[in-house]
Amino acid sequence: MRMGLRPVIRAMSARIVRFLETTPGRLLARLALVLVLLAMWQFLPNRGLRFWMSGPVDIVARLFSWILDGSLWENLAATLLAMALGYLIGTVAGILLGLLFGFLPRLHRVLSPYITALYAMPKIALAPLFVITLGIGIQSKVALVAITVFFLVLTSTLDGVRNVDRDLVRALALMGATRSEVVRKVLLPATLPWIFTGMRIAVRYAFTNTLLAELIASNNGIGFMIEYYSGIFDATGTYAAILVLVIMSVGLTELLSHVEARMARGR
């Protein structure tokens, strides 16, 4: 009887392994893992930890209460606006200056020591200076995010320009292509994947620095909510605010990855 069960068990194990190798199988396994972890978190054996750890049910309930009373949308809009403005300014400036340095290498060699020094400096150290000079409003947060994103996109753009196929550029020049045609048809398409990589990486740093700026000096935003609820030892509110940040970060990163993949296919 026992010997007869072994082939059945082996066949079932093989089917399970093959199913887990498929896309639905992987998604189901990930979902099951998340549900197990959440269940373990919800039913902690030591109830004394509930004051510090809260629970998934309480966190989701708090999140829904914020949605219903509108406080989530108000603070979310403040964080997104500061991040979006800083991200846009830093990205545009980084791309333009990166392309300029790529096309004018002598200018880049002159300014390279200054750019390297500023890039190596932790940008969060500038947050108090921005608060002093620009105030605790949105301006200081935008400035911190913009300078962080700027250097990330700048270095990525420079790497993309340096890795352009120079033989292809020379071949087009020999065939009579103008400088604008070379830039439009070779340099920009070849640099775009590098630019989007820098932009995708910069999203996480933009979120982080927006949050840190709100933690340092702010009266609204998701970072302000984290500071406020942690200050009154409200673990549920703190975890709910962090959950909002995680959802936003993953969503924007996936969006940029999708755009980058489409641009790569177009290239």
GUTORBA-766589 format. One record per residue (C-alpha): residue number from 0; x, y, z; residue in three letters. Coordinates in steps of 0.25 Angstrom, whole numbers, always signed. Each point is the difference from the previous one (the first is absolute). Example, Ala and Ser with C-alpha at 12.3 -4.5 7.8 and 13.67 -1.06 7.14 Angstrom:
// GUTORBA-766589
PT   num       u       v       w   residuo
PT     0     +49     -18     +31       ALA
PT     1      +6     +14      -2       SER
***
This chain:
// GUTORBA-766589
PT   num       u       v       w   residuo
PT     0      +0      +0      +0       MET
PT     1     +11      +9      +4       ARG
PT     2      +8      -3     -13       MET
PT     3     -12      +3      -8       GLY
PT     4      -1     +14      +6       LEU
PT     5     +14      +4      -4       ARG
PT     6      -3      +1     -15       PRO
PT     7     -12      +8      +3       VAL
PT     8      +7     +10      +9       ILE
PT     9     +11      +1     -10       ARG
PT    10     -10      +3     -12       ALA
PT    11      -7     +11      +9       MET
PT    12     +13      +6      +4       SER
PT    13      +5      +1     -14       ALA
PT    14     -14      +6      -4       ARG
PT    15      +2     +10     +11       ILE
PT    16     +14      +4      -4       VAL
PT    17      -5      +2     -15       ARG
PT    18     -11      +8      +5       PHE
PT    19      +9      +9      +8       LEU
PT    20      +9      +3     -12       GLU
PT    21     -12      +6      -7       THR
PT    22      -4     +15      +1       THR
PT    23     -13      -4      +8       PRO
PT    24      +7      -9      +9       GLY
PT    25     +11     +10      +3       ARG
PT    26     -11     +10      +3       LEU
PT    27      -8      -9      +9       LEU
PT    28     +13      -4      +8       ALA
PT    29      +3     +14      +2       ARG
PT    30     -14      +3      +5       LEU
PT    31      +0     -12      +9       ALA
PT    32     +13      +5      +6       LEU
PT    33      -5     +14      +3       VAL
PT    34     -13      -6      +6       LEU
PT    35      +8      -9      +9       VAL
PT    36      +9     +11      +5       LEU
PT    37     -12      +9      +2       LEU
PT    38      -7     -11      +8       ALA
PT    39     +12      -2      +8       MET
PT    40      +1     +15      +3       TRP
PT    41     -15      +2      +3       GLN
PT    42      +0     -12     +10       PHE
PT    43     +13      +3      +8       LEU
PT    44      +1      -9     +12       PRO
PT    45      +5     +11      +9       ASN
PT    46     -12     +10      +1       ARG
PT    47     +10     +10      +6       GLY
PT    48      +6      +2     -13       LEU
PT    49     -13      +6      -6       ARG
PT    50      +3     +13      +6       PHE
PT    51     +12      +1      -8       TRP
PT    52      -3      -8     -12       MET
PT    53     -15      +2      -2       SER
PT    54      -6      -9     -10       GLY
PT    55      -4      -1     -15       PRO
PT    56     -15      +1      +3       VAL
PT    57      +2     +12      +8       ASP
PT    58      +9      +6     -10       ILE
PT    59      -9      -2     -12       VAL
PT    60     -12      +6      +9       ALA
PT    61      +8     +12      +3       ARG
PT    62      +3      +2     -15       LEU
PT    63     -14      -1      -3       PHE
PT    64      -4     +10     +10       SER
PT    65     +10     +10      -6       TRP
PT    66      -6      -2     -13       ILE
PT    67     -14      +2      +5       LEU
PT    68      +3     +13      +7       ASP
PT    69      +9      +6     -11       GLY
PT    70     +13      +1      +8       SER
PT    71      +7     -10      -8       LEU
PT    72      -2      +8     -13       TRP
PT    73      +4     +13      +6       GLU
PT    74     +13      -5      +5       ASN
PT    75      +2      -9     -12       LEU
PT    76      -2     +12     -10       ALA
PT    77     +11      +8      +8       ALA
PT    78     +10     -11      -1       THR
PT    79      -3      -3     -14       LEU
PT    80      +1     +14      -4       LEU
PT    81     +13      +3      +6       ALA
PT    82      +6     -13      -5       MET
PT    83      -5      +2     -14       ALA
PT    84      +5     +14      -1       LEU
PT    85     +13      -3      +5       GLY
PT    86      +1     -13      -9       TYR
PT    87      -4      +8     -12       LEU
PT    88     +10     +11      +2       ILE
PT    89     +11      -9      +4       GLY
PT    90      -2      -9     -12       THR
PT    91      -1     +11     -11       VAL
PT    92     +12      +7      +6       ALA
PT    93      +8     -14      +1       GLY
PT    94      -3      -4     -15       ILE
PT    95      +3     +13      -6       LEU
PT    96     +13      +2      +8       LEU
PT    97      +4     -14      -3       GLY
PT    98      -2      +1     -15       LEU
PT    99      +7     +13      +0       LEU
PT   100     +12      -6      +7       PHE
PT   101      +0     -12      -9       GLY
PT   102      +0      +9     -12       PHE
PT   103     +10     +10      +6       LEU
PT   104     +11      -9      +7       PRO
PT   105      +9     +11      +3       ARG
PT   106     -10      +7      +8       LEU
PT   107      -3     -12      +8       HIS
PT   108     +15      -2      +3       ARG
PT   109      +0     +15      +5       VAL
PT   110     -12      -2      +9       LEU
PT   111      +2     -15      +4       SER
PT   112      +7      +3     +13       PRO
PT   113     -11      +9      +5       TYR
PT   114     -11     -10      -5       ILE
PT   115      +7     -12      +7       THR
PT   116      +1      +8     +13       ALA
PT   117     -15      +3      +0       LEU
PT   118      -4     -14      -4       TYR
PT   119      +8      -6     +11       ALA
PT   120      -6      +9     +11       MET
PT   121     -12      -6      +7       PRO
PT   122     -12      +8      -5       LYS
PT   123      -8      -1     +13       ILE
PT   124     +11      +9      +6       ALA
PT   125      -6     +11      -8       LEU
PT   126     -14      -1      +5       ALA
PT   127      +3      +9     +12       PRO
PT   128      +6     +10      -9       LEU
PT   129     -12      +0      -9       PHE
PT   130      -9      +2     +12       VAL
PT   131      +7     +12      +4       ILE
PT   132      +1      +6     -14       THR
PT   133     -13      -4      -6       LEU
PT   134      -9      -3     +13       GLY
PT   135      -8     -12      +4       ILE
PT   136      -9      +1     -12       GLY
PT   137      +0      -8     -12       ILE
PT   138     +12      +7      -6       GLN
PT   139     +10      -6      +9       SER
PT   140      -5     -14      -3       LYS
PT   141      +0      +2     -15       VAL
PT   142     +14      +5      +1       ALA
PT   143      +5     -12      +8       LEU
PT   144      -7     -10     -10       VAL
PT   145      +5      +8     -12       ALA
PT   146     +15      +0      +3       ILE
PT   147      -1     -15      +4       THR
PT   148      -7      -4     -13       VAL
PT   149      +9     +10      -8       PHE
PT   150     +13      -7      +3       PHE
PT   151      -6     -14      -2       LEU
PT   152      -5      +3     -13       VAL
PT   153     +12      +8      -4       LEU
PT   154     +10     -12      +2       THR
PT   155      -9     -10      -7       SER
PT   156      -2     +10     -12       THR
PT   157     +15      +2      -1       LEU
PT   158      +3     -16      +1       ASP
PT   159     -10      -1     -12       GLY
PT   160      +6     +10      -8       VAL
PT   161     +14      -6      +2       ARG
PT   162      -5     -14      -4       ASN
PT   163      -6      +5     -14       VAL
PT   164      +6      -8     -11       ASP
PT   165     +10     +10      -6       ARG
PT   166      +2      -8     -13       ASP
PT   167     -15      +1      -3       LEU
PT   168      +1     +15      +2       VAL
PT   169     +12      +1      -9       ARG
PT   170      -7      -8     -11       ALA
PT   171     -12      +9      +1       LEU
PT   172      +9     +12      -2       ALA
PT   173      +7      -6     -12       LEU
PT   174     -14      -2      -6       MET
PT   175      -2     +14      +1       GLY
PT   176      -9      +1     +13       ALA
PT   177      -1     +13      +7       THR
PT   178      +4      +2     +14       ARG
PT   179     -15      +1      +4       SER
PT   180      -3     -13      -7       GLU
PT   181     +11      -7      +7       VAL
PT   182      -5      +5     +13       VAL
PT   183     -15      -3      -3       ARG
PT   184      +2     -14      -6       LYS
PT   185     +12      -5      +7       VAL
PT   186      +4      +7     +13       LEU
PT   187     -13      +2      +6       LEU
PT   188      -6     -14      -3       PRO
PT   189     +13      -6      +5       ALA
PT   190      +0      +8     +13       THR
PT   191     -15      -1      +3       LEU
PT   192      +1     -14      +7       PRO
PT   193     +11      +6      +9       TRP
PT   194      -8     +12      +3       ILE
PT   195     -12      -8      +4       PHE
PT   196      +8      -9      +9       THR
PT   197      +5     +12      +7       GLY
PT   198     -14      +5      +1       MET
PT   199      -5     -13      +6       ARG
PT   200     +11      +0     +10       ILE
PT   201      -3     +14      +4       ALA
PT   202     -15      -3      +3       VAL
PT   203      +4      -7     +13       ARG
PT   204     +10     +11      +4       TYR
PT   205     -11     +11      -3       ALA
PT   206      -9      -7      +9       PHE
PT   207     +10      -2     +11       THR
PT   208      +5     +15      +0       ASN
PT   209     -15      +5      -1       THR
PT   210      -3      -8     +12       LEU
PT   211     +13      +5      +8       LEU
PT   212      -3     +14      -4       ALA
PT   213     -14      -2      +6       GLU
PT   214      +6      -6     +12       LEU
PT   215      +9     +11      +3       ILE
PT   216      -9     +12      -2       ALA
PT   217     -15      -1      -5       SER
PT   218     -14      +1      +4       ASN
PT   219      -6      -9     -11       ASN
PT   220      +4     -12      -8       GLY
PT   221      +2     -15      +2       ILE
PT   222     +13      +3      +7       GLY
PT   223      -7      +9     +10       PHE
PT   224     -10     -11      +3       MET
PT   225     +11     -10      +3       ILE
PT   226      +6     +11      +9       GLU
PT   227     -13      +3      +7       TYR
PT   228      -5     -14      +3       TYR
PT   229     +14      -5      +4       SER
PT   230      +1     +12      +9       GLY
PT   231     -13      -4      +8       ILE
PT   232      +4     -15      -1       PHE
PT   233     -11      -4      -9       ASP
PT   234      +6     -12      -7       ALA
PT   235     -13      -2      -9       THR
PT   236      +1     +14      -6       GLY
PT   237     +15      -1      -2       THR
PT   238      -1     -14      -7       TYR
PT   239     -12      +5      -9       ALA
PT   240      +8     +13      -4       ALA
PT   241     +12      -9      -4       ILE
PT   242     -10     -10      -8       LEU
PT   243      -4     +12      -8       VAL
PT   244     +14      +4      -3       LEU
PT   245      +3     -15      -4       VAL
PT   246     -12      +0     -10       ILE
PT   247      +4     +13      -6       MET
PT   248     +14      -4      -2       SER
PT   249      -3     -13      -6       VAL
PT   250     -10      +6      -9       GLY
PT   251      +9     +10      -6       LEU
PT   252     +12      -9      -2       THR
PT   253      -9     -10      -7       GLU
PT   254      -5     +11      -9       LEU
PT   255     +14      +5      -4       LEU
PT   256      +4     -14      -2       SER
PT   257     -11      -2     -10       HIS
PT   258      +3     +13      -7       VAL
PT   259     +15      -4      -1       GLU
PT   260      -4     -13      -6       ALA
PT   261      -9      +6     -11       ARG
PT   262     +11     +10      -3       MET
PT   263     +10     -11      -1       ALA
PT   264      -9      -7     -10       ARG
PT   265      -2     +12      -8       GLY
PT   266     +15      +2      -1       ARG
***
